[in-house]
Amino acid sequence: MLKIKSSVAEAVLDEIKKAAPQTELDAGEVAAMLEYPPDPSMGDLALPCFKLSKIMRRSPVQIAETIAAGLSSPCLKKAETVNGYLNMYISDACLSSDVLEKALEKGDKYGAPSFGAGKTVVLDYSSPNVAKPFHIGHLGTTVIGHSLKKLHQFAGYKCIGINYLGDWGTQFGKLIVAYRKWGSIDEIEKGGVDKLVELYVKFHNEAENDKTLEDEARAEFTKLEHGDKENHDLWRKFVDISLREYEKTYKLLGIDFDSYKGESFYTDKMPAQVEILREKGLLKIDDGASIVDLSAYNMPPCLILKRDGSTLYPTRDIAAAVYRKKEYNFDKAIYVTSAGQSLHFAQWFKVVELMGYDWYDELVHVPYGTVSINGEKLATRTGNVILLRDLFALAIDKVMGIINERNPDLENKEKVAEEVGVGAIIFYYLSNNRMRDINFVMEDALSFDGNTGPYVQYAYARTCSILAKEQPGDGEDKITTDEERALLKAISLFEEKVCEAIDQYEPSVIARYILDVAVAFNRFYHGCRILSEEDADIKNTRLRITKAAQTVLGSAFELICLKKTEKI
């Protein structure tokens, strides 16, 4: 649609300049004014003429009528005026040449912008804390982050996905103490992360009555920081066990990373940044701690060093950003974390600016809301967590039940159940605006009839079923129904939606777009004969439209980590 909008905008601008030669408007500004009417009876594109009143010194009604009188574009079949609006209808020839032909010609490259070519984006997402479970609270950062990576790749960016593991900190002192008091190698090898969590929870329960445990934990972590071999070997074991568990979840999601450098990697890179802060006079001592005063920017102080000289999260994040800039020379660095960390990122972003790094404005924090199940909040310390693997297993099991009921002879139904079950959870999450707090309801997520992952995957499977029986050939398109036009218009919006999703860092734009295309396709499927159509040209056109819908749905699925399931 971008090309069509551009062409229409140029034609509209020609008419504006005839009536008001003094105008300084350009085609891009006119294109930005164009809207998509909510009702197809009001046109495919509409120009509200109210903003043009000052420029053209006429009423919106007169402006609309003036433009309509002379408007001529190969993309339009007609234009009408209604109450100061210019409603324009796209021609079938344009839908054929600029949408259908282009979608079939470009295939999985259709709708891909090119503004990212030659640029690099670093994305920091997922980043679970080692020795803690991969629970539903990690779903947001993981799927939003990976979707943003896919979107930027689609636009031509070189993307570096970083899993910034939480593999350092006093919690490892607690875990070492708990392991020595109540654990064993055999138990943690067998029990994996579950056993590590059990030990972590037990530590906190016991520490409520024995305050010396906290001191022991701090002492053990200090030994780890200073290179104690026994503690380091234990820490390495905890990390390896955790990664094995996390990889299972990433495999289910179809997600991988380019780097797993966690917090521990940057321990020797922080002193240099602290020294720069000191040299620039930015460090102040406050009650024994070293801070950067940010009161001039209406923010609390940014803590750099504790009283005992140990570092904090901002210190590590600054060191990591400096390293990544040197390593990757990024044009943009994206951090996907919960909205609760917004102040933290605002603080250390400002510190980076004050340090004199001219790339501070390339740092982007992408926050998101909380997720719960039946309103139940999560807490690792108490053991109140809903593991992501358990959620996936439940979804897969429920989908398998639906398949056995609806299509018991389906080939590879275990694989299909996995793809649809996992896809249902991903789509349920990503179809919501990322800042919205989500209360997860499994029954809603798994429905085949609502605004869900199974619904859109089933629409894609329908395109596959049709095209498995007959592929379209060449020939002149013969568009005859409103359902065809509506589907082609939905397909035409793909590039715009990709640009919008990237600009807003909002994968939900793509999820909702997928739903729009799926709805339009199902209406087309039910309203138009395809394989049984007797007119050869109409039949071939509908097969071509089906192929275009399959192409766009498949590409959009990739952008939000949905599997292209061909049979359901």
Secondary structure as GFF3:
##gff-version 3
##sequence-region A 1 568
A	DSSP	alpha_helix	2	19	.	.	.	ID=ss1
A	DSSP	alpha_helix	27	33	.	.	.	ID=ss2
A	DSSP	three_ten_helix	40	42	.	.	.	ID=ss3
A	DSSP	beta_strand	45	48	.	.	.	ID=ss4
A	DSSP	three_ten_helix	50	52	.	.	.	ID=ss5
A	DSSP	alpha_helix	53	56	.	.	.	ID=ss6
A	DSSP	alpha_helix	60	70	.	.	.	ID=ss7
A	DSSP	beta_strand	76	82	.	.	.	ID=ss8
A	DSSP	beta_strand	85	90	.	.	.	ID=ss9
A	DSSP	alpha_helix	92	94	.	.	.	ID=ss10
A	DSSP	pi_helix	95	100	.	.	.	ID=ss11
A	DSSP	alpha_helix	101	106	.	.	.	ID=ss12
A	DSSP	three_ten_helix	107	109	.	.	.	ID=ss13
A	DSSP	beta_strand	120	124	.	.	.	ID=ss14
A	DSSP	three_ten_helix	136	138	.	.	.	ID=ss15
A	DSSP	alpha_helix	139	154	.	.	.	ID=ss16
A	DSSP	beta_strand	158	162	.	.	.	ID=ss17
A	DSSP	alpha_helix	170	182	.	.	.	ID=ss18
A	DSSP	alpha_helix	185	207	.	.	.	ID=ss19
A	DSSP	alpha_helix	212	225	.	.	.	ID=ss20
A	DSSP	alpha_helix	229	253	.	.	.	ID=ss21
A	DSSP	three_ten_helix	263	266	.	.	.	ID=ss22
A	DSSP	alpha_helix	270	279	.	.	.	ID=ss23
A	DSSP	beta_strand	283	286	.	.	.	ID=ss24
A	DSSP	beta_strand	289	292	.	.	.	ID=ss25
A	DSSP	three_ten_helix	295	297	.	.	.	ID=ss26
A	DSSP	beta_strand	302	305	.	.	.	ID=ss27
A	DSSP	alpha_helix	313	328	.	.	.	ID=ss28
A	DSSP	beta_strand	332	338	.	.	.	ID=ss29
A	DSSP	three_ten_helix	339	341	.	.	.	ID=ss30
A	DSSP	alpha_helix	342	354	.	.	.	ID=ss31
A	DSSP	three_ten_helix	360	362	.	.	.	ID=ss32
A	DSSP	beta_strand	363	368	.	.	.	ID=ss33
A	DSSP	beta_strand	371	373	.	.	.	ID=ss34
A	DSSP	alpha_helix	388	406	.	.	.	ID=ss35
A	DSSP	alpha_helix	413	430	.	.	.	ID=ss36
A	DSSP	beta_strand	438	440	.	.	.	ID=ss37
A	DSSP	alpha_helix	442	445	.	.	.	ID=ss38
A	DSSP	alpha_helix	453	469	.	.	.	ID=ss39
A	DSSP	alpha_helix	482	492	.	.	.	ID=ss40
A	DSSP	alpha_helix	494	504	.	.	.	ID=ss41
A	DSSP	alpha_helix	508	527	.	.	.	ID=ss42
A	DSSP	alpha_helix	536	559	.	.	.	ID=ss43
###
